[in-house]
Amino acid sequence: MPNGTVVDYGNGIIDYGNGTINYKGFYITYAVWNNPDLCTFSTCPKSFQQIDYIPSLAGNSLYLALFALILIAQILLGIRYRTWGFLGGMVGGLILEILGYLSRVELHENIFSGTWFKIYLVGLTIAPAFLSASIYLCLSRIIVVFGREISRFRPAVYTITFICFDIFSLVLQGAGGGIAASYDNGSTQQAGINIMIAGLAFQVFSLFMFMVMCADFAFAAWRQKLTLDPAHAALRHTTKFKAFLVVLFASTLFIFIRSCYRVAELEEGFDGALANQEVSFMILEGMMILLALIPLTILHPGVAFQGSWDQANFKIRAAKDRVLADEKQSRSAGSDPEGF
C-alpha cells in the first residue's frame, strides 16, 4: 500500500513514494528498478528481459567448449609454425567468441542481466573482425608463393589495405555496440545500433572485395601459369596447399554470410524478429564462425605452407631494396655507351 506521494508516470508506471514502483502489476523496489540485473521472474515483467528467449544452456555451452578447444589448438599451432600475425588475430577473435558465449550461458541463468548482455553483444559482434584480419594476412603470402609479378598489386598493398578496412570496421562496431548496450533510451540506443550497422556493412564490403581480389589473382595465376615463381613450385603442387586455398576462400565466405545476417538482424533493432530467434542466431552466427575456423585449424596455414610461412612473408624493406637495385642497374646500363 502507498504511504507517500503517489505519482503516475503513465505507461503503467506508478511510483508509490515508499521505495516501490508498480509497473504493470509488478511491485518493484527502487534498487531493482535502477539495476535490472537484480530482477527475477517473480519480481520483474518479461519486458525487462534483455532478449525474448532464454539462451540454450546446452547449445551455448557446446559452442563455448568448441571455441576454447580451437583457441588452444591455434595457440599451439601458431607457436609451432611461428605464424605470429595469423595467431594474433585468431587469439583476439577467439577470446571474444569465448566471452560472448560465456555471457550467453550466464544469460541462461539471469536473462535480466544487462552486464552479460553487453559483453555478449559487443564480443560476438566484433570478434569476426579479428578473425578476418588473420585471413587477410594469408593473401600476401599466397601471392609470394605464386609470384609477385602476376599480381595486380604488390602483396603489401593487399595486406595494408584490408587491415585498415578491418580496423575501421572494428572501431565502428565496437563504438556502436558500446553505445547501444549502455543506453536504454530509444534515440541514443538507435544511434549506437546505426553505428554498428555501418561497421558491419563496411565489413561485408571489405570481405566481398577481398573475395573479388582473391578471384582476380586466381584468374591471373591460371592465365599465366607458365610464368609462376619456380622457387615455390613444389609447394604449390602439394595437396595440402591446394586444399588450403579452397579452405581460405570458404572460410571467408562463411564469415561474409554471418556478417550479412548480423546487418539484417541489427537493421530490425533489438526488438526485431531476428534478434529474438535463437535458432537463426545459432546457425547464422555461431555455426558460420565454427565452419570458418575448424578447417583453418585442421589445415592451419603453418601446416599448409609446410614450414614456408615465414619464407613467403612479404617484407616491405626487401621490396624497397629490390626496387633501388633495379633502378641502380638501369642507370648503370644507361650510362654505358657500348651497352656492356
C-alpha positions as CSV (number, residue, x, y, z in Angstrom):
1,M,0.0,0.0,0.0
2,P,1.3,3.5,-0.7
3,N,2.4,5.6,2.3
4,G,3.9,8.5,0.4
5,T,3.1,10.8,-2.6
6,V,1.8,8.7,-5.5
7,V,3.0,9.7,-8.9
8,D,1.5,8.1,-12.1
9,Y,4.1,8.4,-14.9
10,G,1.8,6.7,-17.4
11,N,2.7,3.6,-19.5
12,G,1.8,1.5,-16.5
13,I,4.4,3.1,-14.1
14,I,3.1,4.2,-10.7
15,D,5.6,5.4,-8.1
16,Y,4.1,5.0,-4.6
17,G,6.8,7.2,-3.0
18,N,7.7,4.5,-0.5
19,G,10.6,2.9,-2.3
20,T,8.3,0.8,-4.5
21,I,7.1,1.2,-8.1
22,N,4.1,-0.6,-9.6
23,Y,4.9,-1.5,-13.2
24,K,2.0,-3.3,-14.9
25,G,1.1,-5.2,-11.8
26,F,4.7,-5.9,-10.6
27,Y,5.8,-4.2,-7.4
28,I,9.4,-3.3,-8.0
29,T,11.8,-1.8,-5.4
30,Y,13.8,1.3,-6.4
31,A,17.0,-0.8,-6.1
32,V,15.7,-3.4,-8.7
33,W,14.2,-0.6,-10.9
34,N,17.6,1.1,-11.1
35,N,19.5,-2.2,-11.6
36,P,17.6,-4.7,-13.6
37,D,20.4,-7.2,-13.1
38,L,18.7,-7.9,-9.7
39,C,15.4,-8.9,-11.4
40,T,13.9,-12.3,-11.1
41,F,10.9,-13.8,-13.0
42,S,8.8,-13.2,-9.8
43,T,9.8,-9.5,-9.4
44,C,10.0,-8.2,-12.9
45,P,7.9,-8.4,-16.1
46,K,9.1,-10.2,-19.2
47,S,9.7,-6.9,-20.9
48,F,12.7,-6.4,-18.6
49,Q,14.5,-9.3,-20.2
50,Q,17.5,-8.5,-22.4
51,I,16.2,-10.8,-25.1
52,D,12.8,-12.5,-25.6
53,Y,14.1,-16.1,-25.2
54,I,16.2,-17.9,-22.7
55,P,19.5,-18.9,-24.4
56,S,20.0,-22.6,-24.6
57,L,22.4,-23.8,-21.9
58,A,23.4,-26.9,-23.9
59,G,23.9,-25.2,-27.3
60,N,25.8,-22.2,-26.0
61,S,28.0,-24.4,-23.7
62,L,28.9,-26.5,-26.7
63,Y,29.9,-23.5,-28.7
64,L,31.9,-22.2,-25.7
65,A,33.8,-25.5,-25.4
66,L,34.5,-25.7,-29.1
67,F,35.8,-22.2,-29.4
68,A,38.0,-22.9,-26.3
69,L,39.4,-26.0,-27.9
70,I,40.1,-24.1,-31.2
71,L,41.9,-21.4,-29.2
72,I,44.2,-23.9,-27.6
73,A,44.9,-25.6,-31.0
74,Q,45.5,-22.2,-32.7
75,I,48.0,-21.2,-29.9
76,L,49.9,-24.5,-30.2
77,L,50.0,-24.4,-34.0
78,G,50.9,-20.7,-34.1
79,I,53.8,-21.3,-31.8
80,R,54.9,-24.4,-33.6
81,Y,54.9,-22.8,-37.0
82,R,55.7,-19.2,-35.9
83,T,52.7,-17.7,-37.6
84,W,52.6,-14.7,-35.3
85,G,50.4,-12.4,-37.2
86,F,47.8,-15.0,-38.0
87,L,48.0,-16.2,-34.4
88,G,47.4,-12.7,-33.0
89,G,44.1,-12.2,-35.0
90,M,42.9,-15.7,-34.1
91,V,43.6,-15.3,-30.4
92,G,41.9,-11.9,-30.3
93,G,38.8,-13.2,-32.2
94,L,38.5,-16.5,-30.3
95,I,38.8,-14.8,-26.8
96,L,35.9,-12.6,-27.8
97,E,33.9,-15.6,-29.1
98,I,34.5,-17.3,-25.8
99,L,33.5,-14.3,-23.8
100,G,30.4,-13.9,-26.0
101,Y,29.2,-17.5,-25.4
102,L,30.1,-17.4,-21.8
103,S,27.9,-14.4,-21.5
104,R,25.1,-16.3,-23.2
105,V,25.5,-19.1,-20.7
106,E,25.2,-16.6,-17.9
107,L,22.1,-15.1,-19.6
108,H,20.6,-18.5,-19.4
109,E,20.9,-18.2,-15.6
110,N,19.8,-14.5,-15.5
111,I,18.2,-13.2,-18.6
112,F,17.7,-9.8,-17.0
113,S,21.5,-9.1,-16.7
114,G,22.5,-6.0,-18.6
115,T,26.2,-6.7,-17.9
116,W,26.3,-10.1,-19.5
117,F,24.2,-8.8,-22.4
118,K,26.7,-6.0,-23.1
119,I,29.6,-8.5,-23.1
120,Y,27.7,-10.9,-25.4
121,L,26.6,-8.1,-27.8
122,V,30.0,-6.4,-28.2
123,G,32.1,-9.6,-28.0
124,L,30.3,-11.6,-30.7
125,T,29.8,-8.5,-32.9
126,I,33.5,-7.5,-33.2
127,A,35.1,-11.0,-32.9
128,P,35.0,-11.8,-36.6
129,A,36.9,-8.6,-37.4
130,F,39.9,-10.1,-35.7
131,L,39.4,-13.4,-37.5
132,S,39.1,-11.6,-40.8
133,A,42.4,-9.9,-40.2
134,S,44.1,-13.3,-39.9
135,I,42.6,-14.3,-43.2
136,Y,43.7,-11.1,-44.9
137,L,47.3,-11.8,-43.9
138,C,47.3,-15.0,-45.9
139,L,46.7,-13.4,-49.3
140,S,50.0,-11.6,-49.5
141,R,51.9,-14.9,-48.7
142,I,49.9,-16.7,-51.3
143,I,50.9,-14.1,-53.9
144,V,54.5,-14.5,-53.0
145,V,54.2,-18.3,-53.5
146,F,52.7,-17.9,-56.9
147,G,54.8,-14.9,-58.0
148,R,54.7,-11.2,-57.3
149,E,54.9,-10.4,-61.0
150,I,51.5,-11.7,-61.8
151,S,49.7,-9.8,-59.1
152,R,47.7,-6.7,-59.9
153,F,49.1,-5.0,-56.8
154,R,52.1,-5.6,-54.6
155,P,51.5,-8.1,-51.7
156,A,51.9,-5.4,-49.1
157,V,49.2,-3.3,-50.7
158,Y,46.6,-6.0,-50.2
159,T,47.7,-6.5,-46.5
160,I,47.8,-2.9,-45.6
161,T,44.5,-2.0,-47.4
162,F,42.4,-4.8,-45.9
163,I,43.9,-4.5,-42.4
164,C,43.0,-0.8,-42.5
165,F,39.5,-1.7,-43.7
166,D,39.3,-4.1,-40.8
167,I,40.4,-1.6,-38.2
168,F,37.9,1.0,-39.4
169,S,35.1,-1.6,-39.3
170,L,36.2,-2.8,-35.8
171,V,36.2,0.8,-34.4
172,L,32.6,1.4,-35.7
173,Q,31.3,-1.9,-34.4
174,G,32.9,-1.5,-31.0
175,A,31.8,2.1,-30.5
176,G,28.3,1.4,-31.8
177,G,28.0,-1.7,-29.7
178,G,29.1,0.1,-26.6
179,I,26.6,2.9,-27.1
180,A,23.7,0.6,-28.0
181,A,24.3,-1.6,-24.9
182,S,24.8,1.2,-22.5
183,Y,21.7,3.4,-23.2
184,D,18.1,2.4,-22.8
185,N,16.5,5.5,-24.3
186,G,15.4,5.0,-27.9
187,S,17.3,7.7,-29.8
188,T,20.7,7.1,-28.3
189,Q,20.4,3.3,-28.4
190,Q,19.3,3.5,-32.1
191,A,22.2,5.8,-32.9
192,G,24.5,3.1,-31.4
193,I,22.8,0.4,-33.5
194,N,23.1,2.5,-36.6
195,I,26.9,2.8,-36.0
196,M,27.1,-0.9,-35.5
197,I,25.2,-1.5,-38.8
198,A,27.6,0.9,-40.5
199,G,30.6,-1.1,-39.2
200,L,29.1,-4.4,-40.1
201,A,28.1,-3.2,-43.6
202,F,31.7,-2.0,-44.1
203,Q,33.0,-5.4,-43.0
204,V,30.6,-7.0,-45.6
205,F,32.1,-4.7,-48.2
206,S,35.6,-5.5,-47.1
207,L,35.1,-9.2,-47.2
208,F,33.4,-9.0,-50.6
209,M,36.2,-7.0,-52.1
210,F,38.7,-9.5,-50.6
211,M,36.9,-12.4,-52.3
212,V,36.9,-10.4,-55.5
213,M,40.7,-9.8,-55.2
214,C,41.3,-13.5,-54.4
215,A,39.3,-14.5,-57.5
216,D,41.1,-11.9,-59.6
217,F,44.5,-13.2,-58.5
218,A,43.4,-16.8,-59.0
219,F,42.4,-16.0,-62.6
220,A,45.8,-14.2,-63.2
221,A,47.6,-17.3,-61.8
222,W,45.7,-19.6,-64.1
223,R,46.2,-17.4,-67.1
224,Q,49.9,-17.0,-66.5
225,K,50.6,-20.5,-65.1
226,L,53.8,-20.8,-67.3
227,T,55.4,-17.8,-65.6
228,L,54.8,-18.6,-62.0
229,D,57.6,-18.3,-59.5
230,P,59.7,-21.6,-59.8
231,A,61.1,-21.2,-56.3
232,H,57.8,-22.4,-54.7
233,A,56.7,-24.8,-57.5
234,A,56.9,-27.8,-55.2
235,L,54.8,-26.2,-52.5
236,R,52.1,-25.1,-55.0
237,H,51.6,-28.7,-56.2
238,T,51.1,-30.2,-52.8
239,T,47.6,-31.4,-51.8
240,K,47.7,-29.5,-48.5
241,F,48.5,-26.2,-50.1
242,K,45.8,-26.6,-52.8
243,A,43.3,-27.6,-50.1
244,F,44.2,-24.6,-48.0
245,L,43.4,-22.2,-50.9
246,V,39.8,-23.7,-51.0
247,V,39.5,-23.6,-47.2
248,L,40.6,-20.0,-47.1
249,F,38.0,-18.9,-49.6
250,A,35.3,-20.9,-48.0
251,S,36.1,-19.5,-44.5
252,T,35.9,-16.0,-45.9
253,L,32.5,-16.8,-47.4
254,F,31.2,-18.2,-44.1
255,I,32.2,-15.0,-42.3
256,F,30.7,-13.0,-45.1
257,I,27.4,-14.8,-44.7
258,R,27.5,-14.3,-40.9
259,S,28.2,-10.6,-41.3
260,C,25.2,-10.2,-43.8
261,Y,23.0,-11.9,-41.2
262,R,24.1,-9.5,-38.4
263,V,23.4,-6.5,-40.6
264,A,19.9,-7.8,-41.3
265,E,19.4,-8.6,-37.6
266,L,20.5,-5.2,-36.4
267,E,18.5,-3.4,-39.1
268,E,15.4,-4.6,-37.3
269,G,16.7,-3.5,-33.9
270,F,17.0,-5.3,-30.6
271,D,13.2,-5.9,-30.6
272,G,13.2,-7.3,-34.1
273,A,12.3,-10.9,-35.0
274,L,15.9,-11.9,-36.0
275,A,17.4,-10.6,-32.8
276,N,15.0,-12.7,-30.7
277,Q,15.2,-16.0,-32.6
278,E,17.9,-18.3,-31.2
279,V,17.8,-20.9,-33.9
280,S,18.7,-18.5,-36.6
281,F,21.4,-17.0,-34.3
282,M,23.0,-20.3,-33.5
283,I,23.1,-21.3,-37.2
284,L,24.0,-18.0,-38.9
285,E,26.2,-16.6,-36.2
286,G,27.8,-19.4,-34.2
287,M,27.8,-22.2,-36.8
288,M,29.1,-19.9,-39.6
289,I,32.1,-18.9,-37.5
290,L,32.8,-22.5,-36.5
291,L,32.6,-23.6,-40.1
292,A,35.2,-20.9,-40.9
293,L,37.5,-21.8,-38.0
294,I,37.5,-25.5,-37.8
295,P,39.0,-26.0,-41.4
296,L,41.5,-23.2,-40.7
297,T,42.6,-25.1,-37.6
298,I,42.8,-28.6,-39.2
299,L,44.5,-27.2,-42.2
300,H,46.4,-24.4,-40.4
301,P,48.5,-22.1,-42.7
302,G,51.6,-23.4,-41.0
303,V,50.7,-26.9,-42.0
304,A,49.6,-25.9,-45.5
305,F,52.8,-23.9,-46.2
306,Q,54.8,-26.8,-44.8
307,G,57.3,-24.6,-42.9
308,S,57.4,-21.9,-45.6
309,W,55.1,-19.4,-44.0
310,D,57.9,-17.1,-42.9
311,Q,59.7,-17.6,-46.2
312,A,56.6,-16.4,-48.0
313,N,56.4,-13.3,-45.9
314,F,56.5,-10.2,-48.0
315,K,58.9,-7.8,-46.4
316,I,58.5,-4.1,-47.4
317,R,62.1,-3.4,-46.7
318,A,63.3,-6.2,-49.0
319,A,61.0,-4.9,-51.7
320,K,62.4,-1.4,-51.4
321,D,65.9,-2.8,-51.7
322,R,65.0,-4.7,-54.9
323,V,63.5,-1.5,-56.4
324,L,66.6,0.5,-55.6
325,A,68.8,-2.2,-57.0
326,D,66.8,-2.3,-60.3
327,E,67.0,1.5,-60.6
328,K,70.7,1.4,-60.0
329,Q,71.2,-1.3,-62.6
330,S,69.1,0.7,-65.1
331,R,71.1,3.9,-64.5
332,S,74.4,1.9,-64.9
333,A,73.2,0.3,-68.2
334,G,72.1,3.7,-69.5
335,S,75.5,5.4,-68.8
336,D,77.4,2.8,-70.8
337,P,77.6,3.9,-74.4
338,E,78.6,0.4,-75.5
339,G,75.8,-1.2,-73.6
340,F,78.2,-3.5,-71.8
